[in-house]
Amino acid sequence: MSRTDVFRRDLRSVYRSRTGTAVSAIVALATVVAAGLFALSSDVTALAGVGALLTVGAIVALVFLGNPKQIAGVVVAFTVLAVALTLALSDPQSARYRPPMALAVVTVGSALSFLLPLVCLVGSYAALVGESETGSVRFLLGLPNSRDDAYLGKYRSRATIVVVPLVVCLALTGVIVAATFRDGSFLGMMGLTLVSIPYALLFVGIGLSASAYSDTSNRAVAVALAAFVALRVGWPGLQFVLLQGVRDRFSRPEWYYWIGRINPINAYVKLTTLFADVGGGHPLISTPYEPISSVALGYPFAAVVLLVWTALAPLAGLLYFRKRDLL
């Protein structure tokens, strides 16, 4: 069995289960529906309520459904229902209202910065530990298949499961934004897609590394979630703690931004602002009150940070998987 055989076998296995369809569904809800709703309604408060209720309802339905066809049906039904409710809540006088392109970029980029890591971790944490728990790891590592072939085949299949629906959904989102948003740009949304791919691969790598490290699925979930919480919550917490020793906290020193911008989540959010004029900065990352001439605040630095994390995350798991006692 070659690396390609591992890739095809794992891809079929995931889509026979609920994982692949669920991943596609969540990505769709986070992109097409979000941008479409903002294009249709000027009442952001009502929109937020509709979106939150439908998202919770869809996720609860996914828990109890048994096969991919039922899940796909629920996703289509919730999408149609979301658009219908938003049209019912929209103000007829706002037909001429067109939200700016920046709103689409900030909305979709912010949603993906939170949701995409969780989706990628869910889609990848069981890739290797699941083989160990079922005993099929002996078949997976059977000759002439090497451990590198098994690991890289798994990485390719799990990356495909996330990246393909991400690209398709963001392409559909680009059509909606170009048609309904003020100064909407399909190419701009494709640029957002381009920077979202390495961001997704980073968390697929973290999930696969957690799977390579763990003996049980529960431990793999714990490791994957701990990595996400450390980046999403622990990292800003560390910045806040270090800032306690600064006399004037509002005029933050340059090192504060260096620490913040080597976080891959912040690097991704920074890169999303390449594709629209977001004014004073993105609401999810710190922006200096006064101009600071620092490499850490630029787009090239953010790109390097994101690519380095994306390369190192799966590599760490591969190095551990090579020497681990599995049989």
Disulfide bonds with the S-S distance in Angstrom:
none
